[in-house]
């Protein structure tokens, strides 16, 4: 996946706050998006 520097930084910030990996932060975001889409 190609990311702009600001996107990479945003993912890293989320991972740092969650004390997890960038991959896990991305997965959490996908899960949140899926849950939101399932509501529709």
N, CA, C and O atoms as a CHARMM CRD file, in Angstrom:
* protein
*
  160
    1    1 UNK  N      0.85300  -1.15400   0.00000 PROA 1      0.00000
    2    1 UNK  CA     0.00000   0.00000   0.00000 PROA 1      0.00000
    3    1 UNK  C      0.90800   1.22800   0.00000 PROA 1      0.00000
    4    1 UNK  O      1.85300   1.31200   0.78400 PROA 1      0.00000
    5    2 UNK  N      0.61500   2.16600  -0.87500 PROA 2      0.00000
    6    2 UNK  CA     1.38800   3.40400  -0.92200 PROA 2      0.00000
    7    2 UNK  C      0.66000   4.48200  -0.15200 PROA 2      0.00000
    8    2 UNK  O     -0.54700   4.67200  -0.30000 PROA 2      0.00000
    9    3 UNK  N      1.41600   5.18400   0.67300 PROA 3      0.00000
   10    3 UNK  CA     0.83000   6.21700   1.51100 PROA 3      0.00000
   11    3 UNK  C      1.59900   7.51300   1.37300 PROA 3      0.00000
   12    3 UNK  O      2.81600   7.52100   1.18200 PROA 3      0.00000
   13    4 UNK  N      0.87200   8.59700   1.47300 PROA 4      0.00000
   14    4 UNK  CA     1.50900   9.90400   1.55300 PROA 4      0.00000
   15    4 UNK  C      2.13700  10.01600   2.94500 PROA 4      0.00000
   16    4 UNK  O      1.68700   9.34900   3.87700 PROA 4      0.00000
   17    5 UNK  N      3.15300  10.83500   3.09500 PROA 5      0.00000
   18    5 UNK  CA     3.79700  10.97300   4.41000 PROA 5      0.00000
   19    5 UNK  C      2.82800  11.32600   5.53700 PROA 5      0.00000
   20    5 UNK  O      2.96900  10.82900   6.65400 PROA 5      0.00000
   21    6 UNK  N      1.85100  12.17800   5.24900 PROA 6      0.00000
   22    6 UNK  CA     0.90000  12.55000   6.30100 PROA 6      0.00000
   23    6 UNK  C     -0.01600  11.38700   6.66900 PROA 6      0.00000
   24    6 UNK  O     -0.42500  11.26700   7.82400 PROA 6      0.00000
   25    7 UNK  N     -0.34300  10.52600   5.70200 PROA 7      0.00000
   26    7 UNK  CA    -1.16900   9.36000   5.98600 PROA 7      0.00000
   27    7 UNK  C     -0.39500   8.35800   6.84700 PROA 7      0.00000
   28    7 UNK  O     -0.93600   7.77400   7.78600 PROA 7      0.00000
   29    8 UNK  N      0.87000   8.17500   6.50800 PROA 8      0.00000
   30    8 UNK  CA     1.72400   7.28300   7.29300 PROA 8      0.00000
   31    8 UNK  C      1.83300   7.79000   8.72800 PROA 8      0.00000
   32    8 UNK  O      1.74700   7.01200   9.67800 PROA 8      0.00000
   33    9 UNK  N      2.02200   9.08700   8.87600 PROA 9      0.00000
   34    9 UNK  CA     2.14200   9.68000  10.20600 PROA 9      0.00000
   35    9 UNK  C      0.85100   9.51700  11.00500 PROA 9      0.00000
   36    9 UNK  O      0.89000   9.26800  12.21000 PROA 9      0.00000
   37   10 UNK  N     -0.28400   9.65600  10.34000 PROA 10     0.00000
   38   10 UNK  CA    -1.57400   9.50700  11.01700 PROA 10     0.00000
   39   10 UNK  C     -1.74300   8.07000  11.52300 PROA 10     0.00000
   40   10 UNK  O     -2.19200   7.86000  12.65000 PROA 10     0.00000
   41   11 UNK  N     -1.39000   7.09700  10.70700 PROA 11     0.00000
   42   11 UNK  CA    -1.49200   5.70100  11.11700 PROA 11     0.00000
   43   11 UNK  C     -0.52800   5.42200  12.26700 PROA 11     0.00000
   44   11 UNK  O     -0.88100   4.73000  13.22200 PROA 11     0.00000
   45   12 UNK  N      0.68200   5.95800  12.17400 PROA 12     0.00000
   46   12 UNK  CA     1.66100   5.75500  13.24500 PROA 12     0.00000
   47   12 UNK  C      1.18200   6.37800  14.55200 PROA 12     0.00000
   48   12 UNK  O      1.36000   5.79400  15.62100 PROA 12     0.00000
   49   13 UNK  N      0.58000   7.55000  14.47200 PROA 13     0.00000
   50   13 UNK  CA     0.05100   8.20600  15.67100 PROA 13     0.00000
   51   13 UNK  C     -1.03900   7.35500  16.31800 PROA 13     0.00000
   52   13 UNK  O     -1.05100   7.17300  17.53600 PROA 13     0.00000
   53   14 UNK  N     -1.94900   6.83800  15.50300 PROA 14     0.00000
   54   14 UNK  CA    -3.01000   5.97200  16.02700 PROA 14     0.00000
   55   14 UNK  C     -2.41600   4.72100  16.66300 PROA 14     0.00000
   56   14 UNK  O     -2.84600   4.31100  17.74100 PROA 14     0.00000
   57   15 UNK  N     -1.43900   4.11400  16.01000 PROA 15     0.00000
   58   15 UNK  CA    -0.80400   2.91100  16.54800 PROA 15     0.00000
   59   15 UNK  C     -0.11000   3.21900  17.87500 PROA 15     0.00000
   60   15 UNK  O     -0.17000   2.41900  18.80900 PROA 15     0.00000
   61   16 UNK  N      0.54400   4.37000  17.95600 PROA 16     0.00000
   62   16 UNK  CA     1.21500   4.75000  19.20300 PROA 16     0.00000
   63   16 UNK  C      0.20700   4.92200  20.32900 PROA 16     0.00000
   64   16 UNK  O      0.43400   4.45000  21.44300 PROA 16     0.00000
   65   17 UNK  N     -0.90100   5.59200  20.04900 PROA 17     0.00000
   66   17 UNK  CA    -1.92600   5.81500  21.07300 PROA 17     0.00000
   67   17 UNK  C     -2.52800   4.49200  21.53300 PROA 17     0.00000
   68   17 UNK  O     -2.76700   4.28800  22.72300 PROA 17     0.00000
   69   18 UNK  N     -2.76900   3.59400  20.57700 PROA 18     0.00000
   70   18 UNK  CA    -3.34500   2.29000  20.90200 PROA 18     0.00000
   71   18 UNK  C     -2.31000   1.29600  21.42900 PROA 18     0.00000
   72   18 UNK  O     -2.65600   0.19600  21.86200 PROA 18     0.00000
   73   19 UNK  N     -1.03400   1.69600  21.38700 PROA 19     0.00000
   74   19 UNK  CA     0.07500   0.82000  21.78700 PROA 19     0.00000
   75   19 UNK  C      0.03200  -0.50000  21.02900 PROA 19     0.00000
   76   19 UNK  O      0.06500  -1.58100  21.61700 PROA 19     0.00000
   77   20 UNK  N     -0.04200  -0.37900  19.70800 PROA 20     0.00000
   78   20 UNK  CA    -0.11600  -1.54700  18.84500 PROA 20     0.00000
   79   20 UNK  C      0.69500  -1.27500  17.57900 PROA 20     0.00000
   80   20 UNK  O      1.39000  -0.26300  17.48400 PROA 20     0.00000
   81   21 UNK  N      0.60200  -2.17100  16.62600 PROA 21     0.00000
   82   21 UNK  CA     1.32400  -2.00300  15.36800 PROA 21     0.00000
   83   21 UNK  C      0.50800  -1.17100  14.38400 PROA 21     0.00000
   84   21 UNK  O     -0.69400  -0.97100  14.55800 PROA 21     0.00000
   85   22 UNK  N      1.18300  -0.70000  13.36200 PROA 22     0.00000
   86   22 UNK  CA     0.47200   0.03900  12.31200 PROA 22     0.00000
   87   22 UNK  C     -0.53000  -0.87300  11.61600 PROA 22     0.00000
   88   22 UNK  O     -1.62800  -0.43800  11.26900 PROA 22     0.00000
   89   23 UNK  N     -0.16300  -2.12400  11.41100 PROA 23     0.00000
   90   23 UNK  CA    -1.07800  -3.08000  10.77200 PROA 23     0.00000
   91   23 UNK  C     -2.34600  -3.25600  11.60100 PROA 23     0.00000
   92   23 UNK  O     -3.44700  -3.29700  11.05200 PROA 23     0.00000
   93   24 UNK  N     -2.19700  -3.35700  12.90900 PROA 24     0.00000
   94   24 UNK  CA    -3.36200  -3.51900  13.77800 PROA 24     0.00000
   95   24 UNK  C     -4.21000  -2.25200  13.78800 PROA 24     0.00000
   96   24 UNK  O     -5.43600  -2.33400  13.86400 PROA 24     0.00000
   97   25 UNK  N     -3.57900  -1.08600  13.71200 PROA 25     0.00000
   98   25 UNK  CA    -4.32500   0.17300  13.65500 PROA 25     0.00000
   99   25 UNK  C     -5.14000   0.25100  12.36500 PROA 25     0.00000
  100   25 UNK  O     -6.29000   0.68900  12.37600 PROA 25     0.00000
  101   26 UNK  N     -4.54100  -0.17400  11.25900 PROA 26     0.00000
  102   26 UNK  CA    -5.25400  -0.18900   9.97600 PROA 26     0.00000
  103   26 UNK  C     -6.42500  -1.16200  10.05200 PROA 26     0.00000
  104   26 UNK  O     -7.53100  -0.83400   9.62100 PROA 26     0.00000
  105   27 UNK  N     -6.19200  -2.35500  10.59600 PROA 27     0.00000
  106   27 UNK  CA    -7.25400  -3.34900  10.72500 PROA 27     0.00000
  107   27 UNK  C     -8.40400  -2.82100  11.56700 PROA 27     0.00000
  108   27 UNK  O     -9.56800  -3.04300  11.23100 PROA 27     0.00000
  109   28 UNK  N     -8.09900  -2.13100  12.64600 PROA 28     0.00000
  110   28 UNK  CA    -9.14000  -1.54400  13.50200 PROA 28     0.00000
  111   28 UNK  C     -9.96700  -0.54200  12.69800 PROA 28     0.00000
  112   28 UNK  O    -11.19100  -0.50000  12.82200 PROA 28     0.00000
  113   29 UNK  N     -9.29800   0.26000  11.87600 PROA 29     0.00000
  114   29 UNK  CA   -10.00900   1.21900  11.03500 PROA 29     0.00000
  115   29 UNK  C    -10.93000   0.53000  10.04000 PROA 29     0.00000
  116   29 UNK  O    -12.04900   0.98700   9.81000 PROA 29     0.00000
  117   30 UNK  N    -10.47600  -0.54700   9.45800 PROA 30     0.00000
  118   30 UNK  CA   -11.29000  -1.31000   8.51100 PROA 30     0.00000
  119   30 UNK  C    -12.50300  -1.90200   9.22700 PROA 30     0.00000
  120   30 UNK  O    -13.61200  -1.90100   8.69200 PROA 30     0.00000
  121   31 UNK  N    -12.28200  -2.40600  10.43800 PROA 31     0.00000
  122   31 UNK  CA   -13.39200  -2.96900  11.21300 PROA 31     0.00000
  123   31 UNK  C    -14.42600  -1.89700  11.54600 PROA 31     0.00000
  124   31 UNK  O    -15.62900  -2.14800  11.47100 PROA 31     0.00000
  125   32 UNK  N    -13.96500  -0.71500  11.91000 PROA 32     0.00000
  126   32 UNK  CA   -14.89100   0.38600  12.20100 PROA 32     0.00000
  127   32 UNK  C    -15.67600   0.79000  10.95900 PROA 32     0.00000
  128   32 UNK  O    -16.88100   1.03200  11.03500 PROA 32     0.00000
  129   33 UNK  N    -15.00300   0.86400   9.82400 PROA 33     0.00000
  130   33 UNK  CA   -15.66400   1.21100   8.57000 PROA 33     0.00000
  131   33 UNK  C    -16.69600   0.15400   8.20300 PROA 33     0.00000
  132   33 UNK  O    -17.81100   0.49100   7.80500 PROA 33     0.00000
  133   34 UNK  N    -16.33800  -1.12200   8.33200 PROA 34     0.00000
  134   34 UNK  CA   -17.26300  -2.20800   8.01200 PROA 34     0.00000
  135   34 UNK  C    -18.49900  -2.14600   8.90500 PROA 34     0.00000
  136   34 UNK  O    -19.61800  -2.32500   8.42500 PROA 34     0.00000
  137   35 UNK  N    -18.30800  -1.89700  10.18500 PROA 35     0.00000
  138   35 UNK  CA   -19.43500  -1.80900  11.11600 PROA 35     0.00000
  139   35 UNK  C    -20.35400  -0.66500  10.72000 PROA 35     0.00000
  140   35 UNK  O    -21.57600  -0.79800  10.77700 PROA 35     0.00000
  141   36 UNK  N    -19.77600   0.45200  10.32100 PROA 36     0.00000
  142   36 UNK  CA   -20.57700   1.61000   9.90400 PROA 36     0.00000
  143   36 UNK  C    -21.35700   1.29600   8.61800 PROA 36     0.00000
  144   36 UNK  O    -22.52300   1.67000   8.48800 PROA 36     0.00000
  145   37 UNK  N    -20.71200   0.61400   7.68100 PROA 37     0.00000
  146   37 UNK  CA   -21.38900   0.27300   6.43200 PROA 37     0.00000
  147   37 UNK  C    -22.49800  -0.75800   6.65200 PROA 37     0.00000
  148   37 UNK  O    -23.52000  -0.73500   5.96600 PROA 37     0.00000
  149   38 UNK  N    -22.29100  -1.65100   7.60300 PROA 38     0.00000
  150   38 UNK  CA   -23.30800  -2.66600   7.89800 PROA 38     0.00000
  151   38 UNK  C    -24.57200  -2.05300   8.48700 PROA 38     0.00000
  152   38 UNK  O    -25.63900  -2.66300   8.41100 PROA 38     0.00000
  153   39 UNK  N    -24.48000  -0.87600   9.06400 PROA 39     0.00000
  154   39 UNK  CA   -25.64300  -0.19400   9.63000 PROA 39     0.00000
  155   39 UNK  C    -26.58200   0.30400   8.53800 PROA 39     0.00000
  156   39 UNK  O    -27.76800   0.51900   8.78900 PROA 39     0.00000
  157   40 UNK  N    -26.06300   0.48800   7.33800 PROA 40     0.00000
  158   40 UNK  CA   -26.85700   1.05200   6.23700 PROA 40     0.00000
  159   40 UNK  C    -27.69200   0.01600   5.54800 PROA 40     0.00000
  160   40 UNK  O    -28.41400   0.33400   4.60300 PROA 40     0.00000
